[in-house]
Amino acid sequence: MMIGICCVTIPIFISCQVDHYFLTKCVFKNDTDSEITLECFFGLDSNKAWETIVIQPNDENYISFESSGGFIDLPFGSYRKLVINNGTYLVIQIRDDTKCEGLYDINNYIHMESKYGYQKYLYTFTDDFFKDGEPLEK
């Protein structure tokens, strides 16, 4: 009898699937005259970016974040380090588990669109973003 119950119960748990995903699209607009590169790293010491986008001057590009548990409230939450450069200056942002700052803070984005299962945010890069960055060596 116990074997029959296990044979019925185990397939029920195995076949459970998430029937809906939530997508948050973060669009990055480049309001500068320089190409911007944004690299996302899982660890602080990793040398390989897991995701990279390039944003041409006066153009935009995006990164999407998918979740089965609801909309994200921490953009780039799975990435520990972000490296952003405009060819002249480099800005490094590290995820702080006690507070949200920079590109990790959803409050720095403009909420553009919302519908069931989908949200869209906009972040605009300006020259001011790079003013405290480290100069790149040429």
Sequence and secondary structure as in RCSB ss.txt:
>XXXX:A:sequence
MMIGICCVTIPIFISCQVDHYFLTKCVFKNDTDSEITLECFFGLDSNKAWETIVIQPNDENYISFESSGGFIDLP
FGSYRKLVINNGTYLVIQIRDDTKCEGLYDINNYIHMESKYGYQKYLYTFTDDFFKDGEPLEK
>XXXX:A:secstr
 HHHHHHHHHHHHHT      EEEEEEEEE SSS EEEEEESSSS  S SEEEEE TT EEEEEEEESSS  SST
TTT SEEEEE SSEEEEEE BTTB  GGG GGGSEEEEEETTEEEEEEEE GGGGTTSEE   
